[in-house]
Amino acid sequence: MIDRSSETAAQPHRPQLAPDLVSELLMGMRLQGVRYRRIEVTPPFGISFGREEGRAQFHFVVRGEPVLRSPGGGVHALAPGSAVLLPRGGAHDLLSAPDLPSRDIASFAQDCLCRTVSTVQWCDSEACRSKNTVIFSGSMELDLGSMHPLVALMPEVMSVGTLLARYPEILPMLEAMEREAQGERAGFAGILARLADVVAAFIVRGWVECGCGDASGWVEALRDPRLGRVIAAVHRDPGRRWTVAELAAEMGSSRSVFAERFLAMTGMTPVRYLTELRMRLAAQWIGRDRVPIETAAYRLGYGSQAAFSRAFKRVVGQPPGMVRTPAEQAAAQA
C-alpha cells in the first residue's frame, strides 16, 4: 500500500518564483539516457548505486522497507510507495538494514525486459516471495537545459513524499506504478518506465514551484522579482546581443545599480553570466544534439566561428569540436 503519511509538515514560508519563470526553468527539462531496473531481492541485502559520474538516480519502492544510505552518509527509511530522486547521483546504497555492506548493482546478473528496462533477481528460493523487497530503479541524465545550475543547488535526496499534500495528482501515478510492478502484466516494463519519468519530473517541478527550498545565491536572484525578470529574459533569448544598458532597462534601474546588484546576487558580472550561459548551451547543442559548430555560433549571436571558438575554449577549457564523441570528431574531419 502507498504510504499516505509521508512528510507533509508545513515548511517555513519562502518567496516563490514567478509562474512565468517556473515555466522558463522547466521548459528545457529532459531525462536522457534513462535505464531502468526492476530489482527483487530477499533480505538481508545491500545494493550500491551511483558509480556513474553525473547521472541522477531514481528509486521507487514497490514492496518492502529498505533504507537509503545517501552519498553524504544520511540514512532515510523508505516505505512501500516511496519515490526518491538523487539529482546528482553519487555513491549510495539501498539496504535491508543500515549497517549492512553493499554490492554494486552492476555485478548482479540481469535479464532484459525491454529496450530500456532490465530485471535483477537475487532471491532465496526457499523464502516466501511476499517477503522479498521489490524496487524499480532508474539511472538518468537530468538535463535542465539553460537552467542546469539548478541541479547543483538541489537537495542530495528529493522525496515525492514532501509533495503529496501539495500535488495529490501524483498519488494515482504512484499507485499505478505499484500495480504494474506487482502484476507484471504484458508491457509492464515500458509503462513503469514512462510513469517513473513523469514522477521524477514532478519531483523537480515541485521543488522549483516551492521556491527551490533553502537554496540561496543564484536562486535568490531568481526570487527577486526585478532581477529574476532579467535572468528570464536572458535565458529566453541568449543569442540576442545584450548590452548592460538593455539588461538594466529590463530591471528598471541604472546600469551601475543593476551591475552592482547582479554581481552581489549571482557572484559574477552580467557579461560573464551571459557568456557562460551561451557556452553551456553550445556544449549541449554540439555534443548532445549534434548541431554544427557554425550553427551554434550563429544562434548565440557570434559574428564568426573563430570568435565563438575562442569564447568557448576560454569558458569550457577545450575547443568546441572536442565535446563530440571520437567517432563524431572523425566524421567532421573526413
Backbone hydrogen bonds, N-H to C=O, Kabsch-Sander energy under -0.5 kcal/mol:
donor,donor_aa,acceptor,acceptor_aa,energy
3,D,80,P,-1.0
4,R,2,I,-0.9
6,S,3,D,-0.5
8,T,6,S,-0.7
21,L,18,A,-0.5
22,V,18,A,-2.3
23,S,19,P,-2.2
24,E,20,D,-1.8
25,L,21,L,-2.5
26,L,22,V,-1.9
27,M,23,S,-1.5
28,G,24,E,-0.5
29,M,26,L,-1.6
30,R,143,D,-3.3
32,Q,30,R,-0.6
32,Q,141,E,-2.5
35,R,139,S,-2.1
36,Y,116,T,-3.1
37,R,137,S,-3.0
38,R,118,S,-2.6
39,I,37,R,-0.7
39,I,135,I,-3.4
40,E,120,V,-2.7
41,V,133,T,-2.4
42,T,122,W,-1.9
47,I,94,L,-2.7
48,S,103,R,-2.3
49,F,92,H,-3.1
55,R,52,E,-1.1
56,A,140,M,-2.4
57,Q,86,L,-1.8
58,F,138,G,-2.8
59,H,84,V,-2.4
60,F,136,F,-2.3
61,V,82,S,-2.6
62,V,60,F,-0.7
62,V,134,V,-2.4
63,R,134,V,-1.9
67,V,95,L,-2.8
68,L,76,H,-3.1
69,R,67,V,-0.6
69,R,93,D,-2.7
70,S,68,L,-0.7
70,S,74,G,-2.8
73,G,70,S,-2.1
76,H,68,L,-2.5
78,L,66,P,-2.4
81,G,61,V,-3.3
82,S,79,A,-2.3
84,V,59,H,-2.4
85,L,158,M,-3.0
86,L,57,Q,-3.2
89,G,86,L,-1.6
92,H,49,F,-1.7
93,D,69,R,-2.2
94,L,47,I,-2.7
95,L,67,V,-2.5
96,S,45,F,-2.3
100,L,97,A,-1.6
103,R,46,G,-2.0
105,I,48,S,-2.3
107,S,104,D,-1.9
108,F,105,I,-1.5
111,D,119,T,-2.1
113,L,117,V,-2.6
114,C,117,V,-2.1
117,V,114,C,-0.5
118,S,36,Y,-2.0
119,T,111,D,-3.0
120,V,38,R,-2.9
121,Q,109,A,-0.5
122,W,40,E,-2.5
125,S,123,C,-0.7
127,A,124,D,-1.6
131,K,128,C,-2.0
132,N,129,R,-1.7
133,T,41,V,-3.1
134,V,63,R,-1.8
135,I,39,I,-2.7
136,F,60,F,-2.9
137,S,37,R,-2.9
137,S,135,I,-0.6
138,G,58,F,-3.0
139,S,35,R,-2.5
140,M,56,A,-2.4
141,E,32,Q,-2.9
142,L,140,M,-0.7
143,D,30,R,-2.8
143,D,141,E,-0.9
144,L,142,L,-0.6
147,M,144,L,-2.0
148,H,145,G,-1.4
150,L,147,M,-2.2
151,V,148,H,-1.9
152,A,148,H,-0.6
152,A,149,P,-0.5
153,L,149,P,-0.6
153,L,150,L,-1.0
154,M,150,L,-0.8
154,M,151,V,-0.9
158,M,85,L,-2.9
160,V,83,A,-2.7
162,T,159,S,-0.9
163,L,160,V,-1.9
164,L,160,V,-0.7
164,L,161,G,-0.6
167,Y,163,L,-3.4
170,I,167,Y,-2.0
171,L,168,P,-1.1
173,M,169,E,-0.6
173,M,170,I,-0.6
174,L,170,I,-2.0
175,E,171,L,-2.5
176,A,172,P,-2.2
177,M,173,M,-2.3
178,E,174,L,-2.3
179,R,175,E,-2.2
180,E,176,A,-2.6
181,A,177,M,-2.5
182,Q,178,E,-2.0
183,G,179,R,-2.9
184,E,180,E,-2.0
188,F,185,R,-2.1
191,I,187,G,-1.8
192,L,188,F,-2.7
193,A,189,A,-2.1
194,R,190,G,-2.0
195,L,191,I,-2.5
196,A,192,L,-2.6
197,D,193,A,-2.1
198,V,194,R,-1.9
199,V,195,L,-2.5
200,A,196,A,-2.6
201,A,197,D,-2.1
202,F,198,V,-2.3
203,I,199,V,-2.2
204,V,200,A,-1.9
205,R,201,A,-2.7
206,G,202,F,-3.1
207,W,203,I,-1.8
208,V,204,V,-2.2
209,E,205,R,-3.2
210,C,206,G,-1.6
211,G,208,V,-2.0
212,C,207,W,-2.6
213,G,207,W,-0.5
215,A,212,C,-2.1
219,V,216,S,-1.4
221,A,217,G,-1.3
222,L,218,W,-1.5
223,R,219,V,-2.1
224,D,220,E,-1.3
228,G,224,D,-3.4
229,R,225,P,-1.0
230,V,226,R,-1.2
231,I,227,L,-2.3
232,A,228,G,-2.5
233,A,229,R,-1.9
234,V,230,V,-2.3
235,H,231,I,-2.3
236,R,232,A,-2.0
237,D,233,A,-1.6
240,R,237,D,-1.4
242,W,240,R,-2.3
247,L,243,T,-2.2
248,A,244,V,-2.6
249,A,245,A,-2.0
250,E,246,E,-1.7
251,M,247,L,-1.5
252,G,248,A,-1.6
253,S,248,A,-2.2
258,F,254,S,-2.5
259,A,255,R,-2.9
260,E,256,S,-2.2
261,R,257,V,-2.4
262,F,258,F,-2.9
263,L,259,A,-2.1
264,A,260,E,-2.1
265,M,261,R,-2.1
266,T,262,F,-2.5
267,G,263,L,-2.0
273,Y,269,T,-2.5
274,L,270,P,-2.4
275,T,271,V,-2.3
276,E,272,R,-2.7
277,L,273,Y,-2.3
278,R,274,L,-2.4
279,M,275,T,-2.4
280,R,276,E,-2.2
281,L,277,L,-2.3
282,A,278,R,-2.7
283,A,279,M,-2.3
284,Q,280,R,-1.6
285,W,281,L,-2.8
286,I,282,A,-2.9
287,G,283,A,-2.2
288,R,284,Q,-2.3
289,D,284,Q,-1.5
291,V,285,W,-2.4
296,A,292,P,-2.2
297,A,293,I,-2.5
298,Y,294,E,-2.0
299,R,295,T,-2.6
300,L,296,A,-1.7
301,G,298,Y,-1.6
302,Y,297,A,-2.5
308,F,304,S,-1.8
309,S,305,Q,-2.7
310,R,306,A,-2.1
311,A,307,A,-2.0
312,F,308,F,-2.7
313,K,309,S,-2.5
314,R,310,R,-2.0
315,V,311,A,-1.9
316,V,312,F,-3.3
317,G,312,F,-0.6
317,G,313,K,-1.4
322,M,319,P,-1.6
323,V,320,P,-1.4
324,R,321,G,-1.0
329,Q,325,T,-2.4
330,A,326,P,-2.2
331,A,327,A,-2.1
332,A,328,E,-2.2
333,Q,329,Q,-1.5
334,A,330,A,-1.0
